[in-house]
C-alpha cells in the first residue's frame, strides 16, 4: 500500500491539448461529410437523377 506522502506525490490526469481538440473536430467533420454524401446519393437514387455509368 502507498503511504499518504506517496499518494500526495502522484501527478496525473487528462490534458486537453489543441491537437486533441483538432483531431476530434476532424473526426466529427469527416463523419458529417460521409453523412452528407450518403444522403445525397440516396436522394439522387430515389429521384432517378443518377448519371449512367
C-alpha positions as CSV (number, residue, x, y, z in Angstrom):
1,X,0.0,0.0,0.0
2,X,1.1,3.5,-0.6
3,X,1.6,5.9,2.2
4,X,-0.1,9.2,2.4
5,X,3.1,11.1,1.4
6,X,3.5,8.9,-1.6
7,X,-0.2,9.4,-2.6
8,X,0.3,13.2,-2.5
9,X,3.2,13.0,-4.9
10,X,1.2,11.2,-7.7
11,X,0.7,13.5,-10.7
12,X,-1.7,12.6,-13.5
13,X,-4.9,13.4,-15.3
14,X,-6.2,14.3,-18.6
15,X,-4.7,17.2,-20.5
16,X,-6.9,18.6,-23.3
17,X,-4.5,20.0,-25.9
18,X,-5.1,21.8,-29.1
19,X,-4.0,18.8,-31.2
20,X,-6.5,16.6,-29.3
21,X,-9.4,19.1,-29.9
22,X,-8.3,19.4,-33.6
23,X,-8.4,15.6,-34.1
24,X,-11.9,15.4,-32.5
25,X,-13.1,18.2,-34.8
26,X,-11.6,16.5,-37.9
27,X,-13.3,13.2,-36.9
28,X,-16.7,14.8,-36.4
29,X,-16.3,16.8,-39.7
30,X,-15.4,13.6,-41.6
31,X,-18.5,11.8,-40.2
32,X,-20.7,14.7,-41.2
33,X,-19.2,14.7,-44.7
34,X,-19.8,11.0,-45.1
35,X,-23.4,11.5,-44.0
36,X,-23.9,14.3,-46.5
37,X,-22.5,12.3,-49.3
38,X,-24.6,9.2,-48.4
39,X,-27.7,11.4,-48.1
40,X,-27.1,13.0,-51.5
41,X,-26.5,9.6,-53.1
42,X,-29.8,8.2,-51.6
43,X,-31.7,11.3,-52.7
44,X,-30.3,11.1,-56.3
45,X,-31.1,7.4,-56.4
46,X,-34.7,7.8,-55.3
47,X,-35.3,10.8,-57.6
48,X,-33.7,9.0,-60.6
49,X,-31.2,11.7,-61.3
50,X,-28.2,9.5,-61.3
51,X,-25.7,9.7,-64.1
52,X,-25.4,6.4,-66.1
53,X,-22.1,4.8,-65.7
